[in-house]
């Protein structure tokens, strides 16, 4: 079954994820370092992990399955999930893929160096309504693509 995992601590599109999950009857697991209010819905759960830089990321990577969806702006987490054949989408609606993740990692590393040198002092711009709309559209496209993909063939059984 297709599940959605949300790197929830700073995710600005949780409400959009809830709306799509209800409409498509999907399970959502929010993973965070601290408790947060979630809707009273059996399909939506919150997993609170311990404090630490990558504790939530590690939990998501340990539980995500091929074909699941991960919502995150965290580039290293996106790369780790793609390696597990999960689909990854950022809060702005930008999907990450095997083909695009290398450039995203390189750009992240460059921006980290520029911030450390004091050349760049700001972060990404705030999410706009059009970003939320793009996110909703891309999430729908992703779900439909996963649902259309035929399941892998069953392993052959041989008598010996």
For each residue, the residues with C-beta under 8 A, 3 or more apart:
1: 27
2: 26 67 68 69 143 146 147
3: 26 27 28 29 64 65 68 69
4: 17 21 26 27 28 29 68 69 70 71
5: 28 29 31 60 63 64 68 69 70 71 86
6: 11 14 17 28 29 30 31 70 71 72
7: 10 11 31 56 57 60 70 71 72 73 74 77
8: 11 14 30 31 32 36 46 56
9: 32 33 34 56
10: 7 73
11: 6 7 8 14 17 30 71 72 73 91
12: 91 127
13: 16 17 71 91 127 132 135
14: 6 8 11 17 18 30
15: 18 19
16: 13 19 20 132 135 136 139
17: 4 6 11 13 14 20 21 28 71 139
18: 14 15 21 22 28 39 41 44
19: 15 16 22 23 136
20: 16 17 23 24 26 136 139 140 143
21: 4 17 18 24 25 26 27 28 43 44
22: 18 19 25 41 43
23: 19 20
24: 20 21 143
25: 21 22 43
26: 2 3 4 20 21 43 143
27: 1 3 4 21 43 44 45
28: 3 4 5 6 17 18 21 43 44 45
29: 3 4 5 6 45 46 47 63
30: 6 8 11 14 36 38 44 45 46 47
31: 5 6 7 8 46 47 49 56 59 60
32: 8 9 35 36 46 47 48 49 56
33: 9 48 49 50 51 52 55 56
34: 9 48
35: 32 46 48
36: 8 30 32 46
37:
38: 30 41 44 45 46
39: 18 44
40:
41: 18 22 38 44
42:
43: 21 22 25 26 27 28
44: 18 21 27 28 30 38 39 41
45: 27 28 29 30 38
46: 8 29 30 31 32 35 36 38
47: 29 30 31 32 59
48: 32 33 34 35
49: 31 32 33 52 55 56 59
50: 33 55
51: 33 55
52: 33 49 55
53:
54: 57 58
55: 33 49 50 51 52 58 59
56: 7 8 9 31 32 33 49 59 60
57: 7 54 60 61 74 76 77 80
58: 54 55 61 62
59: 31 47 49 55 56 62 63
60: 5 7 31 56 57 63 64 70 72 77 81
61: 57 58 64 77 80 81 84
62: 58 59
63: 5 29 59 60
64: 3 5 60 61 68 70 81 84 86
65: 3 68 84 86
66: 84 85 86
67: 2 85 86 87 146 149
68: 2 3 4 5 64 65 86 87
69: 2 3 4 5 86 87 88 89 139 142 143 146
70: 4 5 6 7 60 64 77 78 81 86 87 88 89
71: 4 5 6 7 11 13 17 88 89 90 91 139
72: 6 7 11 60 77 78 81 88 90
73: 7 10 11 90 91 92 124
74: 7 57 77 78
75: 78 79 96 101 104 105 108
76: 57 79 80 105 108
77: 7 57 60 61 70 72 74 80 81
78: 70 72 74 75 81 82 88 90 96 101 104
79: 75 76 82 83 96 101 104 105
80: 57 61 76 77 83 84
81: 60 61 64 70 72 77 78 84 86 88
82: 78 79 85 86 88 96 97 98 101
83: 79 80
84: 61 64 65 66 80 81
85: 66 67 82
86: 5 64 65 66 67 68 69 70 81 82
87: 67 68 69 70 95 142 146
88: 69 70 71 72 78 81 82 95 96 97
89: 69 70 71 93 94 95 96 135 138 139 142
90: 71 72 73 78 93 94 95 96 135
91: 11 12 13 71 73 127 131 135
92: 73 127 131 134 135
93: 89 90 131 133 134 135 136 137 138 139
94: 89 90 138
95: 87 88 89 90 100 138 142
96: 75 78 79 82 88 89 90 100 101 104
97: 82 88 100 101
98: 82 101
99: 102
100: 95 96 97 103 104
101: 75 78 79 82 96 97 98 104 105
102: 99 105 106
103: 100 106 107
104: 75 78 79 96 100 101 107 108
105: 75 76 79 101 102 108 109
106: 102 103 109 110
107: 103 104 110 111
108: 75 76 104 105 111 112
109: 105 106 112 113
110: 106 107 113 114
111: 107 108 114 115 120
112: 108 109 115 116
113: 109 110 116 117
114: 110 111 117 119 120
115: 111 112 118 119 120 121
116: 112 113
117: 113 114
118: 115 121
119: 114 115
120: 111 114 115
121: 115 118
122:
123:
124: 73
125: 128
126:
127: 12 13 91 92 131 132
128: 125 131 132
129: 132 133
130: 133 134
131: 91 92 93 127 128 134 135
132: 13 16 127 128 129 135 136
133: 93 129 130 136 137
134: 92 93 130 131 137 138
135: 13 16 89 90 91 92 93 131 132 138 139
136: 16 19 20 93 132 133 139 140
137: 93 133 134 140 141
138: 89 93 94 95 134 135 141 142
139: 16 17 20 69 71 89 93 135 136 142 143
140: 20 136 137 143 144
141: 137 138 144 145
142: 69 87 89 95 138 139 145 146
143: 2 20 24 26 69 139 140 146 147
144: 140 141 147 148
145: 141 142 148 149
146: 2 67 69 87 142 143 149
147: 2 143 144
148: 144 145
149: 67 145 146
150:
151:
152:
153:
154:
155:
156:
157:
158:
159:
160:
